[in-house]
Amino acid sequence: MVNTQILEQSSAKDATFNLKAYLSERRALVEAALERSITVAYPEILYESMRYSLLAGGKRLRPILCLASCELCGGTLEMAIPTACALEMCHTFSLIHDDLPAMDNDDFRRGRLTNHKVYGEDIAILAGDALLAYAFEFLVVQTKGVPAKHLLQIVVKLSHTMAATGLVGGQVADLQSEGLQNIDIKTLDFIHTNKTGALLETSVLSGALLTGASDSVLQRLSVYAHHIGLAFQIVDDVLDITGTQEELGKTPGKDQKAQKVTYPSLWGIEESKRKSQELVDLAKAELAGFGDKAQPLMAIADYITARTQ
C-alpha cells in the first residue's frame, strides 16, 4: 500500500522543481561529453556510423538517471559523466541492433533514418558491436577520482545487464513471442524487465555505486528503478498505439503489425495507464526518505507517465 501522505508531500515539493530546465541542462552536459567521446579515424565509415546513432539526440534518460543518483548519494557530475556516456553507448548499441531487419525492422529512429538504412546492415551491426565494447573501456579509462573497486562493481553490473541475463535475453524472448497469442503477464514482464527495465535500473544504480552507497540505499534505488522501468515500457506500449511518427520519432503501430502481445493488448489502454501510474507512485514512495536531494528522480518518475515520446 502506498503511503498517500508521503506522496502528497513529495508532489508538493516536485511542484517547485523545474524538471524541464533540469533535463535540458543535464542533456546538454551529456551531449557535449558524447560529442568528445568518439572522433573519426580509419576506417572512417565505422566511426561515422557510431557517431551517427550516438549523437542522434533523444531523451538521454539513462545517463541523466545516472547523474541524478550519483548526486543524490553525494557524488559529483564530473565523476559520473564517463559512466553516463557508457550507459548511452550501450543503449545506442541496443537501438541500432533492435532496428535491424532481423529484429524489429524499423526505418526510423529519433526522427531520422535508422543506422542500417544509411550505412547498410553490415556496418550497422559492427557499429553497434563497437559501441558496446568501447563503453566499458570509456567508463574505466575516463573516470577520475573513483576507487577501482567501485568501477569494477559497475562493470560487473553493466555486463550482466547487457548479456543473456538482461537485455539480450529479453530481446530473444521478445522475438520468440511474436505472433503467439498465449503470452501471459509473467512472460511479458520478463521480456520488458530485461529488455528495457534492466538498463534503466543499472543507470540508477551505477550512479550510486560510484559513491560507494550502502546496501540499504542501493536496495531502495533498485526498487525505484524497477518500478519506473516497467512503467516506462507500459507507456511505450500505449504510445505505440496512440502516438504519431512526428511525436515518437519512429514508426508507430509496429507492435500490432508484428502481432506482439503488449500491456494494452492484455489490459486495455486505460488500465495500462492506471498501472503505469501506480508503479510511478510506488517508485516515488521509495525515495521519500531522501528529502530534497531526491527531487530530480521524483520528477523523472512523473515524467515517465506524462511523456508523449
LINNORUR-V844897 format. One record per residue. N is the residue number from 1. RES is the residue in three letters. SS is DSSP state (h for helix, s for strand, l for the rest). PSI is psi in degrees with one decimal (999 if undefined). BURIAL is I if it has 16 or more other C-alpha atoms within 10 Angstrom, else O. Layout:
BEGIN
n:N res:RES ss:SS psi:PSI burial:BURIAL
n:N res:RES ss:SS psi:PSI burial:BURIAL
END
This chain:
BEGIN
n:1 res:MET ss:l psi:129.9 burial:O
n:2 res:VAL ss:l psi:134.7 burial:O
n:3 res:ASN ss:l psi:104.9 burial:O
n:4 res:THR ss:h psi:-30.4 burial:O
n:5 res:GLN ss:h psi:-42.0 burial:O
n:6 res:ILE ss:h psi:-44.0 burial:O
n:7 res:LEU ss:h psi:-39.1 burial:I
n:8 res:GLU ss:h psi:-41.4 burial:O
n:9 res:GLN ss:h psi:-42.8 burial:O
n:10 res:SER ss:h psi:-34.8 burial:I
n:11 res:SER ss:h psi:-37.5 burial:I
n:12 res:ALA ss:h psi:-40.3 burial:O
n:13 res:LYS ss:h psi:-41.9 burial:I
n:14 res:ASP ss:h psi:-32.1 burial:I
n:15 res:ALA ss:l psi:-25.7 burial:O
n:16 res:THR ss:l psi:-4.7 burial:O
n:17 res:PHE ss:l psi:126.0 burial:I
n:18 res:ASN ss:l psi:89.6 burial:O
n:19 res:LEU ss:h psi:-39.0 burial:I
n:20 res:LYS ss:h psi:-45.7 burial:O
n:21 res:ALA ss:h psi:-40.6 burial:O
n:22 res:TYR ss:h psi:-49.4 burial:O
n:23 res:LEU ss:h psi:-40.7 burial:I
n:24 res:SER ss:h psi:-44.5 burial:O
n:25 res:GLU ss:h psi:-46.9 burial:O
n:26 res:ARG ss:h psi:-37.4 burial:I
n:27 res:ARG ss:h psi:-42.7 burial:I
n:28 res:ALA ss:h psi:-39.3 burial:O
n:29 res:LEU ss:h psi:-45.3 burial:O
n:30 res:VAL ss:h psi:-44.0 burial:I
n:31 res:GLU ss:h psi:-44.1 burial:I
n:32 res:ALA ss:h psi:-40.8 burial:O
n:33 res:ALA ss:h psi:-39.0 burial:O
n:34 res:LEU ss:h psi:-38.5 burial:I
n:35 res:GLU ss:h psi:-39.3 burial:O
n:36 res:ARG ss:h psi:-16.3 burial:O
n:37 res:SER ss:h psi:-27.2 burial:I
n:38 res:ILE ss:l psi:122.4 burial:I
n:39 res:THR ss:l psi:154.5 burial:O
n:40 res:VAL ss:l psi:129.3 burial:O
n:41 res:ALA ss:l psi:-175.6 burial:O
n:42 res:TYR ss:l psi:136.1 burial:O
n:43 res:PRO ss:l psi:121.0 burial:O
n:44 res:GLU ss:h psi:-38.4 burial:O
n:45 res:ILE ss:h psi:-33.2 burial:O
n:46 res:LEU ss:h psi:-48.6 burial:I
n:47 res:TYR ss:h psi:-37.5 burial:I
n:48 res:GLU ss:h psi:-39.4 burial:I
n:49 res:SER ss:h psi:-42.1 burial:I
n:50 res:MET ss:h psi:-47.0 burial:I
n:51 res:ARG ss:h psi:-34.1 burial:I
n:52 res:TYR ss:h psi:-46.8 burial:I
n:53 res:SER ss:h psi:-37.5 burial:I
n:54 res:LEU ss:h psi:-34.2 burial:I
n:55 res:LEU ss:l psi:23.5 burial:O
n:56 res:ALA ss:l psi:8.0 burial:O
n:57 res:GLY ss:l psi:-145.4 burial:O
n:58 res:GLY ss:l psi:-179.2 burial:O
n:59 res:LYS ss:l psi:-25.6 burial:O
n:60 res:ARG ss:l psi:36.6 burial:I
n:61 res:LEU ss:h psi:-41.0 burial:I
n:62 res:ARG ss:h psi:-49.7 burial:I
n:63 res:PRO ss:h psi:-34.1 burial:I
n:64 res:ILE ss:h psi:-38.0 burial:I
n:65 res:LEU ss:h psi:-39.1 burial:I
n:66 res:CYS ss:h psi:-46.7 burial:I
n:67 res:LEU ss:h psi:-43.3 burial:I
n:68 res:ALA ss:h psi:-42.6 burial:I
n:69 res:SER ss:h psi:-32.8 burial:I
n:70 res:CYS ss:h psi:-46.8 burial:I
n:71 res:GLU ss:h psi:-37.1 burial:I
n:72 res:LEU ss:h psi:-37.5 burial:I
n:73 res:CYS ss:l psi:13.6 burial:I
n:74 res:GLY ss:l psi:6.5 burial:O
n:75 res:GLY ss:l psi:-177.4 burial:I
n:76 res:THR ss:l psi:161.2 burial:I
n:77 res:LEU ss:h psi:-38.8 burial:I
n:78 res:GLU ss:h psi:-41.8 burial:O
n:79 res:MET ss:h psi:-20.8 burial:I
n:80 res:ALA ss:h psi:-19.9 burial:I
n:81 res:ILE ss:h psi:-45.2 burial:I
n:82 res:PRO ss:h psi:-41.4 burial:I
n:83 res:THR ss:h psi:-39.1 burial:I
n:84 res:ALA ss:h psi:-43.6 burial:I
n:85 res:CYS ss:h psi:-40.4 burial:I
n:86 res:ALA ss:h psi:-40.5 burial:I
n:87 res:LEU ss:h psi:-40.9 burial:I
n:88 res:GLU ss:h psi:-33.7 burial:I
n:89 res:MET ss:h psi:-44.0 burial:I
n:90 res:CYS ss:h psi:-43.4 burial:I
n:91 res:HIS ss:h psi:-42.8 burial:I
n:92 res:THR ss:h psi:-40.8 burial:I
n:93 res:PHE ss:h psi:-46.7 burial:I
n:94 res:SER ss:h psi:-35.6 burial:I
n:95 res:LEU ss:h psi:-43.6 burial:I
n:96 res:ILE ss:h psi:-47.4 burial:I
n:97 res:HIS ss:h psi:-35.7 burial:I
n:98 res:ASP ss:h psi:-31.7 burial:O
n:99 res:ASP ss:l psi:-11.1 burial:I
n:100 res:LEU ss:l psi:152.2 burial:I
n:101 res:PRO ss:l psi:-33.4 burial:O
n:102 res:ALA ss:l psi:-11.9 burial:O
n:103 res:MET ss:l psi:-109.0 burial:O
n:104 res:ASP ss:l psi:-11.2 burial:O
n:105 res:ASN ss:l psi:63.5 burial:O
n:106 res:ASP ss:l psi:145.7 burial:I
n:107 res:ASP ss:l psi:-18.5 burial:I
n:108 res:PHE ss:s psi:144.6 burial:I
n:109 res:ARG ss:s psi:129.7 burial:I
n:110 res:ARG ss:l psi:37.7 burial:I
n:111 res:GLY ss:l psi:4.9 burial:I
n:112 res:ARG ss:s psi:174.6 burial:O
n:113 res:LEU ss:s psi:142.1 burial:O
n:114 res:THR ss:l psi:163.1 burial:I
n:115 res:ASN ss:h psi:-45.4 burial:I
n:116 res:HIS ss:h psi:-21.6 burial:I
n:117 res:LYS ss:h psi:-23.5 burial:O
n:118 res:VAL ss:h psi:-43.5 burial:O
n:119 res:TYR ss:h psi:-5.3 burial:I
n:120 res:GLY ss:l psi:156.2 burial:O
n:121 res:GLU ss:h psi:-38.8 burial:I
n:122 res:ASP ss:h psi:-48.8 burial:O
n:123 res:ILE ss:h psi:-37.5 burial:I
n:124 res:ALA ss:h psi:-44.9 burial:I
n:125 res:ILE ss:h psi:-46.1 burial:I
n:126 res:LEU ss:h psi:-34.4 burial:I
n:127 res:ALA ss:h psi:-41.4 burial:I
n:128 res:GLY ss:h psi:-44.8 burial:I
n:129 res:ASP ss:h psi:-44.2 burial:I
n:130 res:ALA ss:h psi:-40.0 burial:I
n:131 res:LEU ss:h psi:-41.1 burial:I
n:132 res:LEU ss:h psi:-45.1 burial:I
n:133 res:ALA ss:h psi:-42.8 burial:O
n:134 res:TYR ss:h psi:-29.9 burial:I
n:135 res:ALA ss:h psi:-42.4 burial:I
n:136 res:PHE ss:h psi:-40.6 burial:I
n:137 res:GLU ss:h psi:-44.3 burial:O
n:138 res:PHE ss:h psi:-46.4 burial:I
n:139 res:LEU ss:h psi:-33.6 burial:I
n:140 res:VAL ss:h psi:-45.0 burial:I
n:141 res:VAL ss:h psi:-38.0 burial:O
n:142 res:GLN ss:h psi:-19.0 burial:O
n:143 res:THR ss:l psi:129.1 burial:I
n:144 res:LYS ss:l psi:147.0 burial:O
n:145 res:GLY ss:l psi:20.8 burial:O
n:146 res:VAL ss:l psi:129.8 burial:I
n:147 res:PRO ss:l psi:142.2 burial:O
n:148 res:ALA ss:h psi:-34.8 burial:O
n:149 res:LYS ss:h psi:-31.3 burial:O
n:150 res:HIS ss:h psi:-41.3 burial:I
n:151 res:LEU ss:h psi:-38.1 burial:I
n:152 res:LEU ss:h psi:-39.4 burial:O
n:153 res:GLN ss:h psi:-40.0 burial:O
n:154 res:ILE ss:h psi:-41.4 burial:I
n:155 res:VAL ss:h psi:-44.5 burial:I
n:156 res:VAL ss:h psi:-46.0 burial:O
n:157 res:LYS ss:h psi:-44.9 burial:I
n:158 res:LEU ss:h psi:-38.3 burial:I
n:159 res:SER ss:h psi:-46.1 burial:I
n:160 res:HIS ss:h psi:-38.2 burial:I
n:161 res:THR ss:h psi:-37.4 burial:I
n:162 res:MET ss:h psi:-8.9 burial:I
n:163 res:ALA ss:l psi:-166.3 burial:O
n:164 res:ALA ss:l psi:-23.2 burial:O
n:165 res:THR ss:l psi:-2.3 burial:O
n:166 res:GLY ss:l psi:-112.9 burial:I
n:167 res:LEU ss:h psi:-47.8 burial:I
n:168 res:VAL ss:h psi:-40.7 burial:I
n:169 res:GLY ss:h psi:-41.1 burial:I
n:170 res:GLY ss:h psi:-38.1 burial:I
n:171 res:GLN ss:h psi:-42.0 burial:I
n:172 res:VAL ss:h psi:-46.2 burial:O
n:173 res:ALA ss:h psi:-36.7 burial:I
n:174 res:ASP ss:h psi:-46.1 burial:I
n:175 res:LEU ss:h psi:-41.2 burial:O
n:176 res:GLN ss:h psi:-16.6 burial:O
n:177 res:SER ss:h psi:-11.4 burial:I
n:178 res:GLU ss:l psi:132.2 burial:I
n:179 res:GLY ss:l psi:-7.6 burial:O
n:180 res:LEU ss:l psi:139.5 burial:O
n:181 res:GLN ss:l psi:-1.3 burial:O
n:182 res:ASN ss:l psi:22.1 burial:O
n:183 res:ILE ss:l psi:125.5 burial:O
n:184 res:ASP ss:l psi:176.0 burial:O
n:185 res:ILE ss:h psi:-31.5 burial:O
n:186 res:LYS ss:h psi:-43.5 burial:O
n:187 res:THR ss:h psi:-41.7 burial:I
n:188 res:LEU ss:h psi:-41.1 burial:I
n:189 res:ASP ss:h psi:-39.5 burial:I
n:190 res:PHE ss:h psi:-46.6 burial:I
n:191 res:ILE ss:h psi:-51.0 burial:I
n:192 res:HIS ss:h psi:-25.3 burial:I
n:193 res:THR ss:h psi:-34.3 burial:I
n:194 res:ASN ss:h psi:-45.8 burial:I
n:195 res:LYS ss:h psi:-39.4 burial:I
n:196 res:THR ss:h psi:-49.4 burial:I
n:197 res:GLY ss:h psi:-33.1 burial:I
n:198 res:ALA ss:h psi:-42.6 burial:I
n:199 res:LEU ss:h psi:-32.7 burial:I
n:200 res:LEU ss:h psi:-42.9 burial:I
n:201 res:GLU ss:h psi:-43.3 burial:I
n:202 res:THR ss:h psi:-33.5 burial:I
n:203 res:SER ss:h psi:-44.0 burial:I
n:204 res:VAL ss:h psi:-47.7 burial:I
n:205 res:LEU ss:h psi:-34.0 burial:I
n:206 res:SER ss:h psi:-37.4 burial:I
n:207 res:GLY ss:h psi:-40.2 burial:I
n:208 res:ALA ss:h psi:-37.9 burial:I
n:209 res:LEU ss:h psi:-31.6 burial:I
n:210 res:LEU ss:h psi:-31.0 burial:I
n:211 res:THR ss:l psi:-3.5 burial:I
n:212 res:GLY ss:l psi:34.8 burial:I
n:213 res:ALA ss:l psi:150.6 burial:I
n:214 res:SER ss:l psi:162.8 burial:O
n:215 res:ASP ss:h psi:-36.4 burial:O
n:216 res:SER ss:h psi:-38.9 burial:O
n:217 res:VAL ss:h psi:-44.6 burial:I
n:218 res:LEU ss:h psi:-37.8 burial:I
n:219 res:GLN ss:h psi:-44.2 burial:O
n:220 res:ARG ss:h psi:-40.5 burial:I
n:221 res:LEU ss:h psi:-33.1 burial:I
n:222 res:SER ss:h psi:-43.6 burial:I
n:223 res:VAL ss:h psi:-45.6 burial:I
n:224 res:TYR ss:h psi:-50.2 burial:I
n:225 res:ALA ss:h psi:-38.5 burial:I
n:226 res:HIS ss:h psi:-44.2 burial:I
n:227 res:HIS ss:h psi:-43.7 burial:I
n:228 res:ILE ss:h psi:-28.6 burial:I
n:229 res:GLY ss:h psi:-44.3 burial:I
n:230 res:LEU ss:h psi:-40.6 burial:I
n:231 res:ALA ss:h psi:-40.1 burial:I
n:232 res:PHE ss:h psi:-45.5 burial:I
n:233 res:GLN ss:h psi:-38.3 burial:I
n:234 res:ILE ss:h psi:-44.8 burial:I
n:235 res:VAL ss:h psi:-39.3 burial:I
n:236 res:ASP ss:h psi:-44.6 burial:I
n:237 res:ASP ss:h psi:-39.5 burial:I
n:238 res:VAL ss:h psi:-44.6 burial:I
n:239 res:LEU ss:h psi:-29.2 burial:I
n:240 res:ASP ss:h psi:-24.9 burial:I
n:241 res:ILE ss:h psi:-41.2 burial:O
n:242 res:THR ss:h psi:-18.6 burial:O
n:243 res:GLY ss:l psi:165.5 burial:I
n:244 res:THR ss:l psi:165.4 burial:I
n:245 res:GLN ss:h psi:-35.5 burial:I
n:246 res:GLU ss:h psi:-39.9 burial:O
n:247 res:GLU ss:h psi:-43.6 burial:O
n:248 res:LEU ss:h psi:-26.6 burial:I
n:249 res:GLY ss:l psi:7.6 burial:I
n:250 res:LYS ss:l psi:171.8 burial:I
n:251 res:THR ss:l psi:121.7 burial:I
n:252 res:PRO ss:l psi:167.1 burial:I
n:253 res:GLY ss:l psi:9.7 burial:I
n:254 res:LYS ss:h psi:-37.1 burial:I
n:255 res:ASP ss:h psi:-42.7 burial:I
n:256 res:GLN ss:h psi:-40.9 burial:I
n:257 res:LYS ss:h psi:-35.3 burial:O
n:258 res:ALA ss:l psi:1.1 burial:O
n:259 res:GLN ss:l psi:43.9 burial:O
n:260 res:LYS ss:l psi:141.7 burial:I
n:261 res:VAL ss:l psi:129.4 burial:I
n:262 res:THR ss:l psi:173.3 burial:I
n:263 res:TYR ss:h psi:-43.8 burial:I
n:264 res:PRO ss:h psi:-31.7 burial:I
n:265 res:SER ss:h psi:-25.6 burial:O
n:266 res:LEU ss:h psi:-38.5 burial:O
n:267 res:TRP ss:h psi:-20.1 burial:O
n:268 res:GLY ss:l psi:161.8 burial:O
n:269 res:ILE ss:h psi:-47.3 burial:I
n:270 res:GLU ss:h psi:-41.8 burial:O
n:271 res:GLU ss:h psi:-34.2 burial:O
n:272 res:SER ss:h psi:-42.4 burial:I
n:273 res:LYS ss:h psi:-41.2 burial:I
n:274 res:ARG ss:h psi:-42.1 burial:O
n:275 res:LYS ss:h psi:-41.2 burial:I
n:276 res:SER ss:h psi:-39.0 burial:I
n:277 res:GLN ss:h psi:-37.7 burial:I
n:278 res:GLU ss:h psi:-41.1 burial:O
n:279 res:LEU ss:h psi:-40.3 burial:I
n:280 res:VAL ss:h psi:-41.4 burial:I
n:281 res:ASP ss:h psi:-41.8 burial:I
n:282 res:LEU ss:h psi:-40.2 burial:I
n:283 res:ALA ss:h psi:-46.0 burial:I
n:284 res:LYS ss:h psi:-32.9 burial:I
n:285 res:ALA ss:h psi:-31.1 burial:I
n:286 res:GLU ss:h psi:-22.1 burial:I
n:287 res:LEU ss:l psi:-1.7 burial:I
n:288 res:ALA ss:h psi:-33.8 burial:I
n:289 res:GLY ss:h psi:-5.6 burial:O
n:290 res:PHE ss:h psi:-9.7 burial:O
n:291 res:GLY ss:h psi:-152.7 burial:O
n:292 res:ASP ss:h psi:-24.8 burial:O
n:293 res:LYS ss:h psi:-20.0 burial:I
n:294 res:ALA ss:h psi:-0.8 burial:I
n:295 res:GLN ss:h psi:-44.5 burial:I
n:296 res:PRO ss:h psi:-45.7 burial:I
n:297 res:LEU ss:h psi:-36.0 burial:I
n:298 res:MET ss:h psi:-49.1 burial:I
n:299 res:ALA ss:h psi:-36.0 burial:I
n:300 res:ILE ss:h psi:-37.3 burial:I
n:301 res:ALA ss:h psi:-45.1 burial:I
n:302 res:ASP ss:h psi:-37.6 burial:I
n:303 res:TYR ss:h psi:-33.7 burial:O
n:304 res:ILE ss:h psi:-39.8 burial:I
n:305 res:THR ss:h psi:-19.7 burial:I
n:306 res:ALA ss:h psi:-13.1 burial:O
n:307 res:ARG ss:l psi:158.0 burial:O
n:308 res:THR ss:l psi:11.8 burial:O
n:309 res:GLN ss:l psi:999 burial:I
END
